[in-house]
């Protein structure tokens, strides 16, 4: 099973390079290192991830650690800026893809594996990379696993506070 390239899913294309944007040194753009606090929440307000009470995240824009739709929200922000945005599923973790749901013979799983719906199982793709899947159904003969991101198909509220922009 191959990994999905989020840029291909979102259709957002390439992120502008700093020398082509006119952004100044303090603004977020491709290639810059950003340190921030973030919060991801569902449309109903349920928080699914946040580091506001913990250590800030640091990454380089365009390095693939953050889906392109989230990076787009950060462009032109500066250290000290706080911002919230609602992202449609297509711009967040992508739409649910029925091709990412696979059924396997039960014998391919360890006999002592305690099967239950919602169980997250790590698989290796053809390149040997880890790929997490969620067990969605099973019986004595077959096991169905969903390899969609758990937040695929969901509108996401993305809240950030930019701590620093360098590079």
MARMI-890689 format. One record per residue (C-alpha): residue in one letter; z, x, y. Coordinates in steps of 0.001 Angstrom, whole numbers, plus 500000, padded with zeros to 6 digits. Each point is the difference from the previous one (the first is absolute). Layout:
<atoms>
AZXY/...
</atoms>
This chain:
<atoms>
X500000500000500000/X498927501495503302/X502099499909503154/X498803497810502834/X499068501623503286/X501686497877502672/X497420500960502620/X497281498559497784/X501995496783499574/X500779499481503667/X496515500833501248/X501529501736503002/X497897503094499456/X500813503416501374/X502818500607502426/X498879501686503249/X500592503718500291/X502104501214502965/X497163501878501666/X497844496848500023/X502546497534501333/X501104501149503401/X503641499578498893/X502416502376501658/X502336502310498082/X502858497489499951/X498061497090498534/X499684499109496322/X496511500670498606/X498422501567496931/X501363503377498997/X503224499689501978/X503384500189498292/X502115496908500632/X503686499456499323/X501101496377500093/X502272497265498823/X498247496993498483/X500630496572498578/X497733497895497803/X500707496287499809/X498243497030498459/X498714497140502164/X503215498059499256/X502092502862501464/X501270501433496704/X500248503789500419/X498380501834497082/X500441503578501230/X501654501729502947/X501278503433500934/X501645499004503296/X503420500602498422/X498944503230498317/X497917503112500356/X496806499717502043/X496611500401498322/X497696502843501016/X496308500156499111/X496646501038501416/X497655497226501152/X497043499880497633/X501719501774497084/X499931496859497829/X503766499402499991/X499646496878502127/X497298497344499526/X497363500119502745/X500945496560501384/X503531501242500673/X498663503186501600/X497808497928502321/X503151498284501324/X501450503389500935/X497036501277502054/X500832500717503642/X503762499585499453/X502259502815501223/X503471501334499201/X502556497373500984/X497581497067499607/X501009497020497892/X497349497603498769/X499552497107497574/X496778498662498560/X499006497325497495/X497504501352497491/X497807497736497915/X499976500890496291/X496601501679500363/X501418502387502616/X503303500619498210/X499978500509496214/X496692498263499399/X499151496745498286/X501047499320496427/X497234501183497702/X499636498211496657/X498274503120498633/X503378501779500275/X501539497743497360/X499553501353496475/X500960498837496531/X500917502523497322/X500798499731496300/X503776499808499487/X499921502889497495/X499118502418502850/X503532499593501405/X503139501499498462/X501526497628497444/X503435500410501588/X498814499158503543/X501986496984501218/X497162497811501249/X500716497707502933/X497842498554502752/X500280502064503179/X500673503262498157/X498330502925501796/X498330502413497599/X498440503360500909/X496620500766498492/X497783503071500293/X496469499387501268/X496978501892498672/X500784502917502351/X503623500166498834/X501433498490503201/X502884497540499809/X499054496375500535/X502708497328500093/X499324496585498530/X502074496842499823/X500279498212496669/X498999496391500724/X499681498481496511/X500409500996496357/X500103498694496469/X500049501588496536/X496354501110500336/X499167500550503684/X501586501344503204/X498630499192503464/X500626502504502790/X499250499553503703/X499050503235501771/X499703498399503445/X502440501309502591/X503015497640500026/X499247499164503658/X496258499483499473/X498818496655501304/X502957499637502378/X500127499957503792/X502365502761501176/X502011500416503194/X500076503729500816/X502660501172502476/X500213503637501093/X501908502274502338/X498178503270500661/X502424502928500124/X497512502856500498/X496288500796500082/X498907503611499523/X496960502023499075/
</atoms>
